[in-house]
Amino acid sequence: MIKYKAESGYHPCVVKVEVVKETSYFYDVLNGRREAKEGCYHKFFDTFEEGRLWLMERCDNEIQGYLSNIDRLKDKKRKINELKATYNDTS
């Protein structure tokens, strides 16, 4: 059976894979390796397009995370800018 493995590491890609055996959580592929159906940086799909869309969604989520971090850092910078010197002068 043909599956498409989407990999989202440093070099995202979708590769065609020949699966010879399927279990609940793994695929045995033609080269004799056993691969998890879904891992931290990969997932198998029935079509190339499903794999491509999964990669796009992961990228969109990563971008959103960076944008949220930028907003948080801008707020932190604003608060730092508004700091007033506070101390107890006992002299």
Secondary structure as UniProt FT lines:
FT   STRAND          2..7
FT   STRAND          13..22
FT   STRAND          26..29
FT   TURN            30..31
FT   STRAND          34..36
FT   STRAND          42..45
FT   HELIX           48..81
//
